[in-house]
Amino acid sequence: MAVQVEKLTRAIMEKVGGEENVSIVTHCVTRLRFILKNVELADTEGIKALDGVLGVVIGSGQYQVILGANLFPVFEKITKEYQVETEDAVDETHTEDFQLAGSRKGVGFYVGKVTQFLSASLTPFITVLYGAGMLKVMLSLVSYFFPDAAAGNTYMMFNFLGNTPFYFMPVLIAYGAARTLKSNPAFAIAMACMLLNPDFVALVGGEQAMSIFGLPVTLVKYSNTLLPAIFSAILLAYLEKFFYKVIPAVLRSVFAPLCTLAAALPIVMVVLAPLGTIVGNYVVKLFVSVYGVTGGIAVGLLAAVWPFIVMGGMNMLFVAPMTELLSNVGYDNFFRPSWILHNIAEGGACIGVALRTKNKQLKSDAVAAAIGAIVSGVSEPAIYGINLRLKKPLYAVVIGGLAGGCTAGILGAKAYTLGYSSILAVPIFMDTMLAIVVAIAVTFVVSVASTLVMGFEDVPESKL
């Protein structure tokens, strides 16, 4: 039965506390993402019960209403008929305080704030890296099958484009972090560009030692790095606020920018940028060690718990270590395989539901959710609309993810660049494509079979 968009929109806005309780509303692919002034005013159970709502998640600083295919018409209604502030769809997380009244600021609160900040900083540019990563894969295939084309100018220009977002990753991250901190992105971008300045890069590996105010400057390459730009952006945000506050208004426009950049440079070059590189290297070593000790089983364990990571709204947090792994090692044999295989498992469980149910509407919804998870890499409709709702299919997702992930880990599947977490990302595994294809097949078969064997309580036609 078709959802009445106007009725659904009105009900959602009423149950989140009305437009006066909404600070900001935005969206990703499947979720309305609210920043609410007071989350306790929201009727969460009432929203979950609405026809057309797949679920509600409170995470990453937002009150998230999962709508699946109903998202875009509902968001359009909200923007046209309600006086609420909206933001770009690419911003999947925000840094506004999101705390229940009376809640204590314990360790969990601060961990959540860090998670929230990293997710918000990384989200704006991640789609660009996905696109550039897939472009590099296509160019690799072209050079393999058509060697003559790889020598041409056209290939060279596209290759420049594919490499550029990765080389200038600090600049992209600086923009995202500064925007998240609500500071002037120009300061953070300028400092990131300083780390990539050709004259500075030329000093790396040379015999000339560098210093600033007598303090030694570590000469390393900062292209393709993540944490140096984030640390720098945080420092610049605080310095900007400080100098714009203490410098008199008549002198502020000239001396505040000067002081911000001048004060930041020695701290960044001597402490923060090298520290970011060191921390990033240790993060990579940690995951490499875990992978080495477990023999690849860690991939299966991560794929098995991934649905709960998504339900917690924390999946984008893994982009940071994923990026560090690619930058330092040259491939990702942990996060990307797990993410892809989880989506395949969600789709497989949905296919199992479609094969077993007698409910025609549920069968149709399950097939649509399966296609979304497997082909588009969008798992929320499968999780909230089908598998979590029916409970036992979610167990099949865990089993399928575990089996497929262990297969990928044992066979040595490696993603050599960023790409979407769907079956279309198989080419990013390059010389290990066979390994990921086998793992995908195992995941799909096991999740379908597990759903069929365990079964579930079918939904009568009247309840859809």
C-alpha positions as CSV (number, residue, x, y, z in Angstrom):
1,M,0.0,0.0,0.0
2,A,1.4,3.4,-1.0
3,V,2.4,5.7,1.8
4,Q,0.6,9.1,2.0
5,V,3.6,11.4,2.0
6,E,1.7,14.5,3.3
7,K,0.2,12.5,6.2
8,L,3.5,10.9,7.1
9,T,5.4,14.2,7.0
10,R,2.9,15.9,9.2
11,A,3.0,13.0,11.7
12,I,6.8,13.0,11.9
13,M,7.0,16.7,12.5
14,E,4.4,16.5,15.2
15,K,6.1,13.6,16.9
16,V,9.6,15.1,16.9
17,G,8.1,18.0,19.0
18,G,7.0,20.3,16.2
19,E,9.1,22.6,14.0
20,E,9.9,24.7,17.0
21,N,11.9,21.8,18.5
22,V,13.9,21.3,15.3
23,S,17.3,23.1,15.1
24,I,18.4,21.5,11.8
25,V,17.1,18.8,9.5
26,T,19.1,17.1,6.8
27,H,19.3,13.7,5.2
28,C,21.5,11.0,3.8
29,V,20.4,8.2,1.5
30,T,17.7,6.7,3.7
31,R,17.4,8.8,6.9
32,L,15.9,12.1,7.9
33,R,18.5,13.5,10.3
34,F,17.2,15.9,12.9
35,I,19.2,18.1,15.4
36,L,16.5,18.5,18.1
37,K,16.6,21.2,20.8
38,N,15.1,18.8,23.3
39,V,15.1,15.1,22.3
40,E,12.9,14.2,25.3
41,L,10.0,15.9,23.4
42,A,10.2,13.4,20.6
43,D,7.7,10.5,20.6
44,T,10.1,7.8,19.4
45,E,7.7,4.9,19.8
46,G,5.0,6.8,18.0
47,I,7.3,7.6,15.1
48,K,8.3,3.9,14.9
49,A,4.7,2.9,14.6
50,L,4.0,5.2,11.6
51,D,3.3,3.6,8.3
52,G,6.4,4.3,6.1
53,V,8.9,4.6,8.9
54,L,11.4,1.8,9.1
55,G,13.0,2.7,12.4
56,V,14.5,5.4,14.6
57,V,18.2,5.7,15.6
58,I,19.7,8.2,18.0
59,G,23.4,8.4,17.2
60,S,26.3,10.5,15.9
61,G,24.6,13.6,17.4
62,Q,21.3,13.2,15.6
63,Y,17.8,12.0,15.9
64,Q,17.5,9.8,12.8
65,V,14.2,8.7,11.2
66,I,14.8,5.9,8.7
67,L,12.4,6.2,5.7
68,G,14.1,4.3,2.9
69,A,12.3,5.0,-0.4
70,N,10.0,7.6,1.3
71,L,12.9,9.8,2.3
72,F,13.1,12.3,-0.5
73,P,9.4,13.1,-0.9
74,V,9.1,13.6,2.9
75,F,12.2,15.8,3.1
76,E,10.9,17.9,0.2
77,K,7.6,18.4,2.0
78,I,9.4,19.5,5.1
79,T,11.5,22.1,3.3
80,K,8.5,23.5,1.5
81,E,5.9,23.5,4.3
82,Y,7.9,24.0,7.5
83,Q,10.1,26.9,8.7
84,V,13.1,24.8,9.7
85,E,16.8,25.1,8.8
86,T,18.1,22.5,6.4
87,E,21.6,21.5,5.4
88,D,23.3,19.7,2.6
89,A,22.6,16.0,2.1
90,V,26.2,15.1,2.2
91,D,26.5,16.1,5.9
92,E,25.6,12.9,7.6
93,T,26.6,14.0,11.1
94,H,26.9,17.3,13.0
95,T,28.6,18.6,16.1
96,E,25.8,20.2,17.9
97,D,25.3,19.0,21.5
98,F,22.8,16.2,21.6
99,Q,22.4,15.2,25.2
100,L,19.4,14.1,27.2
101,A,18.4,16.5,29.9
102,G,20.1,15.5,33.2
103,S,22.4,13.0,31.5
104,R,26.0,12.8,32.9
105,K,29.1,13.6,30.8
106,G,30.9,10.3,31.4
107,V,33.4,8.5,29.2
108,G,30.7,7.4,26.8
109,F,29.7,11.0,26.2
110,Y,33.2,12.1,25.2
111,V,33.7,9.0,23.1
112,G,30.5,9.9,21.3
113,K,31.7,13.5,20.8
114,V,34.9,12.2,19.2
115,T,32.9,9.8,17.0
116,Q,30.6,12.6,16.1
117,F,33.4,15.0,15.2
118,L,35.3,12.5,13.1
119,S,32.2,11.3,11.2
120,A,31.2,14.9,10.4
121,S,34.7,15.9,9.3
122,L,35.0,12.9,6.9
123,T,31.6,12.7,5.4
124,P,31.6,15.8,3.1
125,F,34.5,14.5,1.0
126,I,34.2,10.7,1.1
127,T,32.0,10.5,-2.0
128,V,34.7,12.3,-4.0
129,L,37.3,9.7,-2.8
130,Y,34.9,6.9,-3.8
131,G,34.5,8.3,-7.2
132,A,38.2,8.9,-7.7
133,G,38.9,5.4,-6.4
134,M,36.6,3.8,-8.9
135,L,38.1,6.0,-11.7
136,K,41.6,4.6,-10.8
137,V,40.2,1.1,-11.0
138,M,38.7,1.7,-14.4
139,L,42.0,3.2,-15.6
140,S,43.8,0.1,-14.3
141,L,41.5,-2.1,-16.4
142,V,42.0,0.1,-19.4
143,S,45.8,-0.1,-19.1
144,Y,45.6,-3.9,-18.7
145,F,43.3,-4.6,-21.7
146,F,44.4,-1.7,-23.9
147,P,48.1,-1.0,-23.2
148,D,48.3,1.5,-26.1
149,A,45.5,3.7,-24.6
150,A,47.5,4.0,-21.3
151,A,50.2,5.9,-23.2
152,G,47.8,8.6,-24.5
153,N,47.1,12.1,-23.3
154,T,43.5,11.3,-22.5
155,Y,44.5,8.5,-20.1
156,M,47.1,10.7,-18.5
157,M,44.6,13.5,-17.8
158,F,42.1,11.1,-16.2
159,N,44.9,9.6,-14.2
160,F,45.8,13.0,-12.9
161,L,42.1,13.4,-11.8
162,G,42.0,10.0,-10.1
163,N,45.2,10.8,-8.1
164,T,44.3,14.4,-7.1
165,P,41.7,13.8,-4.4
166,F,44.0,11.4,-2.6
167,Y,47.1,13.5,-2.9
168,F,45.3,16.6,-1.6
169,M,43.3,14.6,1.0
170,P,44.6,16.9,3.8
171,V,43.0,19.9,2.1
172,L,39.6,18.1,1.8
173,I,39.8,16.9,5.4
174,A,40.8,20.4,6.6
175,Y,37.7,21.8,5.0
176,G,35.4,19.2,6.6
177,A,37.0,19.5,10.0
178,A,36.8,23.3,10.0
179,R,33.2,23.3,8.8
180,T,32.3,20.9,11.6
181,L,34.0,23.1,14.1
182,K,32.2,26.1,12.7
183,S,35.4,28.0,12.0
184,N,36.7,29.6,8.9
185,P,37.8,26.8,6.5
186,A,40.3,29.1,4.8
187,F,42.7,28.9,7.7
188,A,42.6,25.1,7.9
189,I,42.9,24.8,4.1
190,A,45.9,27.2,4.0
191,M,47.7,25.2,6.7
192,A,47.0,21.9,4.8
193,C,48.3,23.5,1.6
194,M,51.4,24.5,3.5
195,L,52.0,20.8,4.3
196,L,51.7,20.0,0.6
197,N,53.7,23.0,-0.7
198,P,56.0,21.8,-3.5
199,D,59.0,23.6,-2.0
200,F,58.5,21.9,1.4
201,V,57.8,18.5,-0.2
202,A,61.1,18.9,-2.1
203,L,63.0,19.0,1.2
204,V,61.7,15.6,2.2
205,G,64.4,13.0,1.9
206,G,67.1,15.6,1.4
207,E,70.2,16.4,3.6
208,Q,69.1,19.8,4.7
209,A,67.7,20.0,8.2
210,M,64.9,22.4,8.9
211,S,63.8,24.2,12.0
212,I,61.4,27.0,13.1
213,F,62.4,29.2,16.0
214,G,65.2,26.8,16.6
215,L,62.9,23.9,17.0
216,P,63.4,20.9,14.6
217,V,60.8,20.3,11.8
218,T,60.2,16.7,10.9
219,L,60.4,16.4,7.1
220,V,57.9,13.8,6.0
221,K,55.3,13.7,3.2
222,Y,51.8,14.6,4.3
223,S,50.0,13.8,1.1
224,N,47.3,11.1,1.5
225,T,47.3,11.7,5.3
226,L,44.3,12.2,7.6
227,L,45.2,13.1,11.2
228,P,47.7,15.9,10.6
229,A,45.0,18.0,8.9
230,I,42.4,17.2,11.6
231,F,44.8,18.2,14.4
232,S,45.8,21.4,12.6
233,A,42.1,22.3,11.9
234,I,41.3,21.9,15.6
235,L,44.2,24.1,16.7
236,L,43.3,26.8,14.1
237,A,39.7,26.8,15.2
238,Y,40.6,27.6,18.8
239,L,43.3,30.2,17.8
240,E,40.8,31.9,15.4
241,K,38.2,32.2,18.2
242,F,40.8,33.5,20.6
243,F,42.4,36.2,18.5
244,Y,39.1,37.4,17.0
245,K,37.9,37.8,20.6
246,V,40.9,39.5,22.2
247,I,42.0,41.8,19.3
248,P,40.1,45.1,19.2
249,A,37.6,45.4,16.4
250,V,39.4,48.2,14.7
251,L,42.5,46.0,14.3
252,R,40.8,42.6,14.0
253,S,40.4,42.3,10.2
254,V,44.2,42.6,9.7
255,F,45.9,41.2,12.9
256,A,43.5,38.4,13.8
257,P,44.2,36.4,10.6
258,L,47.9,37.2,10.9
259,C,48.1,36.0,14.5
260,T,46.0,32.9,13.9
261,L,48.3,31.7,11.1
262,A,51.6,32.8,12.7
263,A,50.8,31.2,16.0
264,A,49.6,28.0,14.4
265,L,52.6,27.3,12.1
266,P,55.3,26.4,14.6
267,I,52.9,24.2,16.6
268,V,51.7,22.4,13.5
269,M,55.1,21.9,12.0
270,V,56.9,20.9,15.2
271,V,54.2,19.0,17.1
272,L,50.8,18.3,15.5
273,A,51.6,17.3,11.9
274,P,54.3,14.8,13.0
275,L,52.1,13.6,15.8
276,G,49.3,12.9,13.4
277,T,51.6,10.9,11.3
278,I,52.8,8.9,14.3
279,V,49.3,8.2,15.6
280,G,48.1,7.2,12.1
281,N,51.0,4.7,11.8
282,Y,50.2,3.2,15.2
283,V,46.5,2.8,14.3
284,V,47.5,1.0,11.1
285,K,50.0,-1.2,13.0
286,L,47.2,-2.1,15.5
287,F,44.9,-3.4,12.8
288,V,47.6,-5.1,10.9
289,S,48.6,-6.9,14.1
290,V,45.0,-7.9,14.8
291,Y,44.7,-9.3,11.3
292,G,48.1,-11.1,11.6
293,V,47.1,-12.7,14.9
294,T,43.6,-13.8,13.8
295,G,44.7,-15.0,10.4
296,G,41.8,-13.1,8.7
297,I,39.1,-14.3,11.0
298,A,38.8,-10.6,12.2
299,V,37.2,-9.8,8.9
300,G,34.4,-12.2,9.6
301,L,34.0,-10.9,13.2
302,L,33.7,-7.3,11.9
303,A,31.3,-8.3,9.2
304,A,29.2,-10.1,11.7
305,V,28.8,-7.1,14.0
306,W,28.5,-4.6,11.2
307,P,24.6,-4.4,11.3
308,F,24.8,-3.3,15.0
309,I,27.4,-0.7,14.0
310,V,25.0,0.6,11.4
311,M,22.2,0.6,13.9
312,G,24.3,2.7,16.2
313,G,24.9,5.2,13.4
314,M,28.7,4.7,13.7
315,N,29.6,3.1,10.4
316,M,31.1,6.3,9.0
317,L,33.6,6.4,11.9
318,F,35.5,3.5,10.2
319,V,36.4,5.7,7.2
320,A,39.3,7.2,9.2
321,P,41.2,4.0,10.0
322,M,40.3,2.7,6.5
323,T,41.9,5.8,4.9
324,E,45.0,5.5,7.1
325,L,45.3,1.8,6.2
326,L,45.1,2.5,2.4
327,S,47.6,5.4,2.8
328,N,50.2,3.5,4.9
329,V,49.9,0.0,3.6
330,G,48.5,0.5,0.1
331,Y,45.5,-1.7,0.6
332,D,42.6,-2.4,3.0
333,N,42.1,-6.1,3.8
334,F,39.9,-5.4,6.9
335,F,37.3,-2.7,6.8
336,R,36.1,-2.5,3.1
337,P,35.8,-6.3,2.7
338,S,33.7,-6.4,6.0
339,W,31.5,-3.6,4.9
340,I,30.8,-5.0,1.5
341,L,30.1,-8.5,2.8
342,H,27.8,-7.2,5.5
343,N,25.7,-5.6,2.7
344,I,25.7,-8.8,0.7
345,A,24.5,-10.7,3.9
346,E,21.7,-8.2,4.4
347,G,20.6,-8.7,0.8
348,G,20.9,-12.5,1.0
349,A,18.7,-12.5,4.1
350,C,16.1,-10.4,2.3
351,I,16.2,-12.8,-0.6
352,G,15.6,-15.7,1.9
353,V,12.6,-13.7,3.3
354,A,11.3,-13.2,-0.3
355,L,11.6,-16.9,-1.0
356,R,9.9,-18.0,2.2
357,T,7.1,-15.5,2.8
358,K,3.6,-15.9,1.4
359,N,2.9,-12.2,1.8
360,K,3.1,-10.6,-1.7
361,Q,3.9,-7.1,-0.4
362,L,6.6,-8.3,2.0
363,K,8.1,-10.4,-0.9
364,S,8.2,-7.2,-3.1
365,D,9.7,-5.1,-0.3
366,A,12.3,-7.8,0.5
367,V,13.5,-8.0,-3.1
368,A,13.7,-4.2,-3.3
369,A,15.7,-4.1,-0.1
370,A,18.0,-6.8,-1.3
371,I,18.8,-5.0,-4.5
372,G,19.5,-1.8,-2.6
373,A,21.9,-3.5,-0.2
374,I,23.7,-5.7,-2.8
375,V,23.9,-3.3,-5.8
376,S,23.7,0.2,-4.2
377,G,25.3,-0.6,-0.9
378,V,22.5,1.0,1.1
379,S,21.6,-1.4,3.9
380,E,19.2,0.5,6.1
381,P,16.0,-0.6,4.2
382,A,17.1,-4.2,4.5
383,I,18.0,-3.8,8.2
384,Y,15.1,-1.9,9.5
385,G,12.4,-2.7,6.9
386,I,13.0,-6.5,6.8
387,N,15.6,-8.3,8.8
388,L,15.5,-6.5,12.2
389,R,11.7,-6.4,12.0
390,L,11.5,-10.1,11.5
391,K,14.3,-10.8,14.0
392,K,15.6,-14.2,12.8
393,P,16.8,-13.0,9.4
394,L,19.1,-10.6,11.3
395,Y,20.7,-13.7,12.8
396,A,21.2,-15.0,9.3
397,V,23.0,-11.7,8.4
398,V,25.4,-12.3,11.3
399,I,26.0,-15.9,10.3
400,G,26.5,-15.0,6.6
401,G,28.8,-12.1,7.4
402,L,30.9,-14.2,9.7
403,A,31.2,-17.0,7.1
404,G,31.9,-14.7,4.1
405,G,34.2,-12.4,6.1
406,C,36.3,-15.4,7.3
407,T,36.5,-16.6,3.7
408,A,37.7,-13.2,2.5
409,G,40.3,-13.0,5.2
410,I,41.6,-16.5,4.7
411,L,41.8,-16.0,0.9
412,G,43.5,-12.6,1.3
413,A,41.0,-10.2,-0.3
414,K,42.4,-6.7,-0.5
415,A,40.8,-3.4,-1.6
416,Y,43.4,-1.2,-3.2
417,T,41.4,2.0,-3.2
418,L,38.2,3.4,-1.8
419,G,35.0,2.4,-3.4
420,Y,31.3,1.9,-2.7
421,S,30.4,-1.0,-0.4
422,S,28.4,-3.0,-2.9
423,I,29.0,-5.7,-5.4
424,L,30.0,-3.1,-8.0
425,A,33.2,-2.5,-5.9
426,V,34.6,-5.9,-6.9
427,P,37.2,-4.2,-9.3
428,I,38.8,-2.3,-6.5
429,F,40.2,-5.7,-5.3
430,M,42.3,-6.0,-8.5
431,D,44.5,-9.0,-8.2
432,T,42.4,-10.4,-5.3
433,M,39.1,-10.1,-7.2
434,L,38.6,-13.9,-7.1
435,A,39.0,-13.9,-3.4
436,I,36.3,-11.3,-2.8
437,V,34.0,-12.9,-5.4
438,V,34.2,-16.3,-3.6
439,A,33.6,-14.5,-0.3
440,I,30.5,-12.7,-1.7
441,A,29.2,-16.0,-3.0
442,V,29.7,-17.7,0.4
443,T,28.1,-14.8,2.2
444,F,25.1,-14.7,0.0
445,V,24.5,-18.5,0.0
446,V,24.9,-18.8,3.8
447,S,22.6,-15.8,4.6
448,V,19.9,-17.1,2.2
449,A,20.2,-20.6,3.5
450,S,20.2,-19.5,7.1
451,T,17.1,-17.5,6.6
452,L,15.3,-20.4,5.0
453,V,16.4,-22.9,7.7
454,M,15.7,-20.7,10.7
455,G,12.5,-19.3,9.3
456,F,10.6,-16.4,10.8
457,E,7.1,-15.5,11.8
458,D,5.4,-14.5,8.5
459,V,3.5,-11.3,8.4
460,P,-0.2,-11.5,7.4
461,E,-1.3,-9.4,4.4
462,S,-3.4,-7.2,6.6
463,K,-0.4,-6.1,8.6
464,L,1.5,-4.4,5.8
